[in-house]
Amino acid sequence: MNLVLGFWSMRLLLIFVLLCFLSLGYSAQGHQSKKIIALSIPKAGTTLLRKTIVLITEKPVTSLGGKRFDPHNHLKNKLIAESHHLQNKFNPVLGKHLRNKYIKIVLVRDPRDILVSWNRWISKGKDPHKKKEVWGHYSRKKRLSLLINSNFVLTEVKNAVNWAKDPSVLVVHFEELVGPKGGGNFTVQVLTVEKIAKHLGYRISRQRAMNISKKLFGGTSTFTGGEIHKWKHCFDKDLLEEFDAVYGKYFKLLGYDYEMDYLEKVKLEKSKVTREKRM
């Protein structure tokens, strides 16, 4: 009798362990019934976000084309897709297709640093739309003034603001993700990697988040420095006034503040949360 009870007890224990294992597996990959799309403003760190997702999911990320592809058709067979254009056709407010079928992440960056990165890109003759022979003879200040008052960066920033309005979208700031090699903070970077993993439906350990963070900076053909606060060396009073006139409203809607550095703002918010938890 005892042998029979022992046999069934062992079987029930094994079944219980198996169910617990499956439950953990499903909870760890809770979002995997959905696909992932990661979008960013051009020159906001597209590759940085792509590398983060690849290292978290250990799956390839398909880089989609620019302004010619139709998300309804081109995304059908893509498990994880990335694009560095935030056009209206991607807008989750307008497209139920993206709202319902995709886990969505948007990467933004201080628009002043985006403009500086574009200026460096153009001055090296890398951007086919702003030819070096046309823009090359301008001073840096003149190029930045032209960029501030052009529509192509502003349009992407406006679309990022629209994305940020959707509660199902995770908005990640470049300043949080770049880490100390780009002038950021390692602790904030690690916490941001964990936040992205959680949004994607992956449970990762703190050690793994740290290992991922150490591998993110640089190493791509489109890399142009990847540092925060570069604008401080390029913007004088005139350019700051021009920038505020064009971008001021959207700058604040993206979570930035003229009076406080974004990373300091993040640190203060995290300190406040920590204090509240201890109370």
C-alpha positions as CSV (number, residue, x, y, z in Angstrom):
1,M,0.0,0.0,0.0
2,N,2.8,2.4,1.0
3,L,4.6,1.6,-2.3
4,V,1.4,2.4,-4.3
5,L,1.0,5.7,-2.4
6,G,4.6,6.5,-2.9
7,F,4.4,5.8,-6.6
8,W,1.4,8.1,-7.1
9,S,2.9,10.8,-4.9
10,M,6.0,10.8,-7.0
11,R,3.9,11.1,-10.2
12,L,1.9,14.0,-8.8
13,L,5.0,15.7,-7.7
14,L,6.5,15.4,-11.2
15,I,3.3,16.7,-12.8
16,F,3.3,19.6,-10.4
17,V,6.9,20.5,-11.2
18,L,6.2,20.2,-15.0
19,L,3.2,22.5,-14.7
20,C,5.2,25.1,-12.7
21,F,8.0,24.9,-15.4
22,L,5.5,25.5,-18.2
23,S,3.8,28.3,-16.3
24,L,7.2,30.1,-15.9
25,G,7.9,29.5,-19.6
26,Y,4.6,31.0,-20.7
27,S,4.9,34.0,-18.3
28,A,8.5,34.7,-19.4
29,Q,7.5,34.8,-23.0
30,G,4.1,36.3,-22.5
31,H,4.2,38.6,-25.5
32,Q,5.5,36.1,-28.0
33,S,2.1,35.6,-29.5
34,K,2.6,39.1,-30.8
35,K,5.2,40.5,-33.2
36,I,7.6,43.3,-32.3
37,I,8.1,46.5,-34.2
38,A,10.8,49.0,-33.1
39,L,10.7,52.5,-34.6
40,S,13.0,55.5,-34.1
41,I,13.7,59.0,-35.3
42,P,16.6,58.9,-37.8
43,K,19.9,59.6,-36.0
44,A,18.3,58.9,-32.6
45,G,20.1,55.6,-32.1
46,T,18.3,53.1,-34.3
47,T,21.1,50.6,-34.2
48,L,21.4,50.9,-30.4
49,L,17.8,49.8,-30.0
50,R,18.1,47.1,-32.6
51,K,21.2,45.6,-30.8
52,T,19.3,45.8,-27.5
53,I,16.4,43.8,-28.9
54,V,18.6,41.2,-30.6
55,L,20.6,40.6,-27.4
56,I,17.4,40.3,-25.3
57,T,15.4,38.1,-27.7
58,E,18.4,36.2,-29.3
59,K,16.4,36.5,-32.5
60,P,17.2,38.4,-35.7
61,V,15.7,41.9,-36.3
62,T,14.6,42.7,-39.9
63,S,15.5,46.2,-40.9
64,L,12.8,47.6,-43.0
65,G,13.1,50.1,-45.8
66,G,12.4,53.8,-45.5
67,K,9.4,55.6,-46.9
68,R,8.3,53.2,-49.7
69,F,7.1,50.1,-47.9
70,D,3.6,49.3,-46.8
71,P,3.5,48.0,-43.2
72,H,0.3,46.0,-43.9
73,N,2.1,43.9,-46.5
74,H,5.8,44.0,-45.6
75,L,5.4,43.2,-42.0
76,K,3.2,40.0,-42.4
77,N,6.1,37.5,-42.2
78,K,8.4,39.5,-39.8
79,L,8.6,38.4,-36.2
80,I,10.7,41.4,-35.2
81,A,11.0,44.5,-37.4
82,E,12.8,47.8,-37.1
83,S,12.6,51.0,-39.1
84,H,14.1,54.4,-38.5
85,H,11.1,56.3,-39.9
86,L,8.1,57.4,-37.9
87,Q,5.7,58.2,-40.7
88,N,2.0,58.7,-40.3
89,K,1.4,55.3,-41.9
90,F,3.0,53.7,-38.8
91,N,1.0,55.8,-36.4
92,P,-0.8,53.4,-33.9
93,V,-3.4,56.1,-33.4
94,L,-4.4,55.7,-37.0
95,G,-3.6,52.0,-37.7
96,K,-5.4,49.3,-35.8
97,H,-3.2,46.8,-37.6
98,L,-0.1,48.0,-35.6
99,R,-2.0,48.6,-32.4
100,N,-3.4,45.1,-32.1
101,K,-0.8,42.9,-33.7
102,Y,2.5,44.3,-32.5
103,I,4.5,45.1,-29.4
104,K,5.7,48.6,-30.1
105,I,8.8,50.4,-29.0
106,V,9.8,54.0,-30.0
107,L,13.2,55.4,-29.5
108,V,13.5,59.2,-29.2
109,R,16.4,61.5,-28.5
110,D,17.0,65.2,-27.6
111,P,16.2,66.8,-31.0
112,R,19.2,69.1,-30.6
113,D,21.5,66.2,-30.6
114,I,19.6,64.6,-33.5
115,L,20.3,67.8,-35.5
116,V,23.9,67.8,-34.5
117,S,24.3,64.2,-35.6
118,W,22.6,65.0,-38.9
119,N,25.0,67.9,-39.4
120,R,28.0,65.6,-38.9
121,W,26.5,63.0,-41.2
122,I,25.9,65.6,-44.0
123,S,29.3,67.2,-43.5
124,K,30.9,63.9,-44.2
125,G,28.9,63.5,-47.4
126,K,27.0,60.5,-46.1
127,D,23.5,61.7,-46.7
128,P,22.5,61.4,-50.4
129,H,19.6,63.8,-49.9
130,K,21.8,66.6,-48.6
131,K,24.8,66.4,-50.9
132,K,28.2,67.5,-49.5
133,E,28.9,69.6,-52.6
134,V,25.8,71.7,-51.9
135,W,26.0,71.8,-48.1
136,G,29.7,71.5,-47.7
137,H,30.6,75.2,-48.2
138,Y,28.2,76.3,-45.4
139,S,29.5,76.9,-41.9
140,R,28.3,74.5,-39.2
141,K,26.0,77.2,-37.8
142,K,24.4,77.7,-41.2
143,R,23.9,74.0,-41.7
144,L,22.3,73.6,-38.3
145,S,20.1,76.6,-39.0
146,L,18.9,75.0,-42.2
147,L,18.3,71.7,-40.5
148,I,16.3,73.3,-37.7
149,N,14.1,75.0,-40.2
150,S,13.7,72.1,-42.6
151,N,10.7,69.7,-42.3
152,F,12.3,66.3,-42.6
153,V,13.6,66.1,-39.0
154,L,10.6,68.0,-37.5
155,T,8.1,65.7,-39.2
156,E,9.8,62.7,-37.6
157,V,9.7,64.4,-34.2
158,K,6.0,65.2,-34.6
159,N,5.3,61.6,-35.4
160,A,7.2,60.4,-32.4
161,V,5.0,62.7,-30.2
162,N,1.9,61.0,-31.8
163,W,3.4,57.5,-31.0
164,A,4.1,58.6,-27.4
165,K,0.4,59.3,-26.9
166,D,-0.5,55.6,-27.3
167,P,-0.3,53.8,-23.9
168,S,0.6,50.5,-25.5
169,V,3.9,52.0,-26.9
170,L,7.0,51.9,-24.8
171,V,8.9,55.2,-25.3
172,V,12.7,54.8,-24.7
173,H,15.0,57.8,-24.6
174,F,18.4,57.5,-26.2
175,E,19.9,59.2,-23.1
176,E,18.7,56.3,-20.9
177,L,20.0,53.5,-23.2
178,V,23.4,54.8,-24.4
179,G,25.3,54.2,-21.2
180,P,28.6,55.7,-19.9
181,K,30.5,55.5,-23.1
182,G,28.1,57.9,-24.6
183,G,27.9,60.1,-21.6
184,G,25.1,58.3,-19.9
185,N,24.7,56.4,-16.7
186,F,25.3,52.6,-16.4
187,T,22.7,52.0,-13.7
188,V,20.0,53.9,-15.7
189,Q,21.1,51.9,-18.8
190,V,20.8,48.6,-17.1
191,L,17.3,49.5,-15.7
192,T,16.3,50.6,-19.2
193,V,17.4,47.3,-20.7
194,E,15.3,45.5,-18.1
195,K,12.3,47.7,-18.9
196,I,12.6,46.9,-22.6
197,A,12.9,43.2,-21.9
198,K,9.8,43.3,-19.7
199,H,7.8,45.1,-22.4
200,L,8.9,42.5,-24.9
201,G,7.8,39.7,-22.6
202,Y,11.2,38.5,-21.5
203,R,12.4,38.0,-18.0
204,I,16.1,38.6,-17.7
205,S,18.4,38.6,-14.7
206,R,20.1,41.8,-13.5
207,Q,23.5,40.2,-14.5
208,R,22.3,39.5,-18.0
209,A,21.0,43.1,-18.3
210,M,24.4,44.3,-17.2
211,N,26.1,42.1,-19.8
212,I,23.8,43.3,-22.6
213,S,24.4,47.0,-21.6
214,K,28.2,46.6,-21.9
215,K,27.8,45.4,-25.5
216,L,25.6,48.2,-26.9
217,F,27.8,51.1,-27.7
218,G,29.2,51.8,-31.2
219,G,30.5,49.4,-33.8
220,T,28.2,50.3,-36.8
221,S,28.6,52.1,-40.1
222,T,26.1,54.8,-39.3
223,F,27.8,55.5,-35.9
224,T,28.7,59.3,-35.6
225,G,29.8,59.6,-32.0
226,G,26.7,58.5,-30.1
227,E,27.2,60.9,-27.3
228,I,24.7,63.0,-25.4
229,H,24.9,66.8,-24.9
230,K,26.9,67.3,-28.2
231,W,24.5,70.2,-28.9
232,K,26.1,72.2,-26.1
233,H,29.3,72.5,-28.2
234,C,27.4,73.5,-31.3
235,F,24.4,75.6,-30.4
236,D,24.9,79.3,-29.6
237,K,22.2,81.7,-28.4
238,D,20.9,82.3,-31.9
239,L,20.5,78.6,-32.7
240,L,18.8,77.9,-29.4
241,E,16.3,80.6,-30.1
242,E,15.6,79.2,-33.6
243,F,15.3,75.7,-32.1
244,D,12.8,76.8,-29.4
245,A,10.7,78.6,-32.0
246,V,10.4,75.5,-34.1
247,Y,10.7,72.6,-31.7
248,G,9.8,74.0,-28.3
249,K,6.4,72.4,-28.0
250,Y,7.4,69.0,-29.2
251,F,10.7,69.1,-27.2
252,K,8.6,69.1,-24.0
253,L,6.1,66.6,-25.2
254,L,8.9,64.1,-25.7
255,G,9.8,64.5,-22.0
256,Y,12.7,67.0,-22.3
257,D,13.1,70.1,-20.2
258,Y,15.2,73.2,-20.8
259,E,15.8,73.7,-17.1
260,M,16.9,70.1,-16.3
261,D,19.1,67.6,-18.0
262,Y,17.0,64.5,-19.0
263,L,19.2,62.0,-17.1
264,E,19.1,64.1,-13.9
265,K,15.3,64.1,-14.3
266,V,15.3,60.3,-14.6
267,K,17.6,59.9,-11.6
268,L,15.3,62.1,-9.5
269,E,12.2,60.2,-10.5
270,K,13.9,56.8,-9.7
271,S,15.1,58.1,-6.3
272,K,11.5,59.3,-5.5
273,V,10.1,55.8,-6.4
274,T,12.8,54.1,-4.2
275,R,12.0,56.4,-1.2
276,E,8.2,55.7,-1.6
277,K,8.8,52.0,-1.6
278,R,10.8,52.2,1.6
279,M,8.1,54.1,3.4
